[in-house]
Amino acid sequence: MGVRDGRGFRFGIESEYLLADAETFRPLWHRDLSFEKLNAVLESIDLAGLPPLDGLELEQPHRKLMPFVVEGYHVPAPDLSPIDLWPKGIEIRTPVCESIEECLECLATLYGRLQAALLNIGYQPVALSHHPTETHFEGPQNKRRYDYWQWAMEVMVTYGPDINISLPLDLRARLDPADLHAKVNYYAPALTALTLASPFCVGDLWKIRGDTGKSLRTYRRSAIAPAIEIHMEEDGRLEFKLFEMTHRFDDFHGYFLLWLALLLDDGLRGRASNQTRIYDLGEVARFGVEAEVVRARAGEVLRRAPRLLADLGFNVHPLEIFARRLELGSLPADELIEMFGSSGSMAEVLRYLSALTPASAWLAGV
């Protein structure tokens, strides 16, 4: 942990995982899964040695507060209260942590315990941002607002991490929510490009206008989903929602640093509208680093962030991964495209993405 890292900063990750058959790595979905069966497994997981669960909320129809939830579609009663859940996967929610390193250590512990528990019932968690074989879901209306209902159905095939940061009180007091949204609209599509990792659709590579795209997840959610959410009532929790799922701890570490850079760097002067962000994310999802906005905007953030964050005591080495991706134009999606092209096996890809890769020693500052 850096000299000043953790003094007033708080960190948390919510990461969603696709489930696959542990033997064949056939991807599973709500037709294959049971809320009661999955929830019983989650309730059995030992929580000893973890930070307090402060800040986590009990979500119906779950009965026990824990750092795991079954993610999926809430089946409504006539009054729209949830009476059941059709699972799409599992979410890990780390407790609130005082440093990035503590948060990642907690995630590693939770993932290991989740993986061991799921193996007992023949399942394996997989870090992939869009279901590789399913593309469409319909369910009974479970939200009073039509747009919320449409979004609840859309996310049944997508998976992602939410990167949560609370700032020290003095920095929080300077926050201008409208300006932050505009800054995120300008820079976030370019930074998201460096994380793209879901190039599959209906069991094959995702094709759009004759080319292989980099991220079906980013393409689908760009038009409707928020980029960030601000929860001032929850100790000022600031939630970034655009990055893609990863099985690499170095990436998760970098996600925190990139979000911190957007929050703290007043010298980043670019601003854009919601409509511009939506357009840019669509281009990024198709072309990755080659999209028009990526190199200049991501390069600006990556040039400025190391000094700013190092001066605050953060370990900035994980940013080198993203600088390298920007320089070479090679993304996690390209690795998966090559792997699938060589083997033709989705099971091999899912097996690869089920193994959480620990932090590199040199990136961890060891």
N, C-alpha and C positions, 0 to 999 in steps of 0.2 A: 504494500500500500504506500502511496506517495506521502510526502511530509504533511501536506494539508488536505489530501483527499479524504473525504468523509466528514469534514467539519461543517456540518449543516446540510450537506448533500445526502439524498436518499435515493436508492435504486431498486428496481424490481423488473422482472421479466414475466410476461404471460406468453407461453409458447404452445401452439397447437400441433398435435401429431396425428397424422393418418395412421390407421391400424392395418396390419397385414397378417395373413396366416404365417405363423412362425416357422412352418416347415417349407411351404411352397412359395411364400411371399406373394400370394395372390392378394391384391388390394381389397379391403373390406369396406362396407358402407352400411347404412342403416338397415338394409334388408338382411344383413348377416349378423347384426349386433343387437344386444339387449341392454337397455339402461340398467335394469336391476342386476344383471350379471356383472356388468362393468363396475357399477357403483359398489357392489359388495366387495369386489377386489380392491378398489381404491380405499374403502373404509378399513380394510385389513392391513394396509401398509403402515409400518412402524414410523412414527414421526419423532422418535427420540433424537436428541442432539441438534434439532433444527431451531432457528430463531423463532421467537413468538409469532403467532399468526395474526398479529395486529394489522389492521388495514384490509384483511381479506373479508369477503362477505359470503354468507350462506345463500346459495342460489337454489331455489326450488326446481325440481323435486328432490334435490339432495337433502340429506338429513343430518350430515355431520360436517362441521367446518374443517376443511383440510386444504392443503396446497395442490389438490388435484380436483378437476371436475370432468364429468362426461360432457363433451361438447356436441351440440346437435340442435334439432328443431323441437321446440316446445309444443306439445300437443295440448290444445286449449279445451277447457270446460266452456259451457255457454257464456260465462262471464269473462272469458279469455284468461282466467288464471290457469297456470300449467298443471296438468294432471299426469303427464308422462313426457318422455323425451325420446326422440328417434336419433340415435347416435350417429355422428359423422367421425368422431375420434375422441382424443383425450387432450385436455389442457393442463399443463403445469403452471402454477402461479407461485412464484417465489415470494416468501415473506419480504417485508421491507428490510433492506440492508443498508449499512452505512458506507459501503465502498463497492466499486464494481467487482473487485476480486472476491469479496464475500458473497456477492450475488451469484457470480459464476460458480463458485464452490458449492453454493446451495443448490443451484440448478443441476450440477453434476451429481450430487447426492440424490436429489429427487428423481432424476432420470434413471439412475442405476436401480433405485428401489422400485420405480414404476416398471422398468423393463423386466426385472426379476419376477414381479408379481404377475405381469401379463403373460409371461412365458408359462406360468402354471396353468393357464387356460388356453394356451396355444396361440397367443397373439404376440405381435411385435410392433412397437411404435416406430414410425418412419417420419423423417423430416423432409417433407415435400409440400410445396405451397398450393398445389392444385391436384385434385384427385386425378390419377392417371387414366382412368377408364370411364368415369362418370362426368356428365356435363350439365345435367338438368334435373331439377327437383321441384315438385309441387306439393304443397301441404295446405290444410285448412287454415283460414285466416286466424292468426294468433296475436295480432296487434291491432289496436284501434285505428292507428294511422296507416293508410294504404302504403306509403313509401317504406315505413318500417317493416311491414309484412313482406313487401317485395325484397327488401334487403335480407330479411331472415331466410328467405328461400334461396337467394343468390349465394350466401356464404356457406350453404351446405356442401359445396364442392371446393371451397377454398380454405386454406390453413395459413396462419401467419403468426409472427411474433409481435407483441406490443411492448415497446421499450419505454419504461416509466422512470421519470426523474422528478424529484422534488428539489428545488433550489433553496439555499440558505435564505433567511428572511430578508436580508438587505438586497440580494439579487432579485428575489421574488417581487419586492416592492417596485422595482424598476420595470417590470414586465408590462408591455403594452400588447394585450391579446390581439387586437386588430392588426397591428404591425407584425406580430409574430406570424399570424396566418399568412400575410402577404409575403413575408420572407420565406416561409416554408413553401409556398406555392412556386416561388422562383427557383429555389435551390434543390428541393427535395426530389423532383423527378430525376435530376442528374445524379444525385447520390444513390437513389434507388436503383439506377441502372447498374451500379457496381455490385448489387446483391442478387441479380436475377437468377432464378434457378428452378423454373417450372415450365420446361419446353415440351410438355406432353399433352395429348388430347386423344381420348378414345383409344388408348392403347398404342398410340404411334406418336411420332413427332408432330408438334403443332404447326400446321401449314396455314399461311395467310398470304393471299395474292401471289401464290407460287413460291414463296420463300418460307424457310423455317424460322418461326418466331422464338424469342428468348423467354417470354413469360406469359402464359395464358392467364395466370392469376392477376398480374398487374393490369393486363389488358381488360379483363372483365370487371375488376373492381374500380377502375380509374374514374368511371363516369358517375358513380353513385356514392362511393365510400368516402368518409372524411380522411384527410391526411393526418390530422392530429386531433386530440381532444384535451381540453383544459378542465381539470377538476379542482377548482380552488377550495371546494368544501372538503376535499380529501387531502389535507395538508399540502395543497398546491400541486397535486400530482399532474405532471405534464406527459401526455401519452403520444408517442410517435407510432404510426400504424402502417407505414408503406413498405418497410423492408421485407425481404422474403425470408422464409424459413431456411435454416442452415443446420448442418450437423457439426459445424466447427466452432469451438469456443473462441478462437481468435476473431471470427466474424462477429459473434455476439459482443465481444469486448469493443470491437470497432464500432458497432452500432451505437453503443452508449456514447463513445467519443464524438461521433458525427452529430448525434442529437445535441450533445453538450455544446458543440461548436455553433450550431444554429441558434441555440438559446443564448449564448454568452457573447458572441462576436458582434459588437455594434458596428464594426467596420465592413460587414457584409451589406452592401447597399442595394442589391437587387430586390425588386418587389414585383409581384404578379397577381393576377386575379385567379379565382377558382377555375374559371373557364380555360385560362391558359394552362394551369396545372393539369387539367383533365386532358387537354390536347397533347401536352408534352409527355404525359405518362403513356398515352396510347402509342406515340412514336417510340418511346423508350422500350416499351414491351415488345415491339417488333424488331427494333434495330440495335438495342443495347447501347454500347459505347458509341456506335456510329450515328446515333440520333443527333440531330443538330445542336441541341442545347448542352450535351453532356460534358464534353472536354473542357470548355471554358468555365462552366459553372462548378463542376466537381473539382476542377483544378484549382479554382480560387479558394474553395473551402479547404482543400487538402494542403495548400501552401500556407495558409494562415493558422490552421488549427493546432499544429504541433507546439508552436511557441506559446500560444494562448493557454493551452491546457497544461503544458509542462510547468508553466509559471504558477499554476494552481495546484501542482503536486500530483497530477495524473500521469500514469504510465502511457505514453503516446505511441509506443512501438507498433501496436496493432494497426495504426493508420497506414503503415508501410504496405500492408496487404492491398489496401484499396488504391494507393498510389501506383502500385505495380500493375494492378488490373487496368487502371486507366491508361498507363503507358503502353501496355502490351495489347490492350483491347480484348483480353481473354477473361471470360466470366465463368462462374460456376455452371451456368446453363450450357456453355460450350463444352465443358467437361462431360456433362450428362448426355449431350447430343452425341459426342464422340463415343462414349461408352455404349449407348444404345445402338448407334450405327454399327459398331464393331460386333456386338453380340446378338442384337435383335431381341434381347431379353429384358423385359420390364422387371422381372423378378430380380435379376442381377442388380439393376439400378436401385431397387427398393432395399435390397439387402445392404448395399453400400451405404445408403442414407440412413440406415437404422443404427449404425455405429457412431456414437458421439465421439468426435475427435477432440482430445484434450488440448489445452493451451500449449503452444510451442514454448519451449524454455526461453528462447531468446526474446520472444514477443512478450513473455511474462516478466521480463526484466531480471531473470535469474542469472 
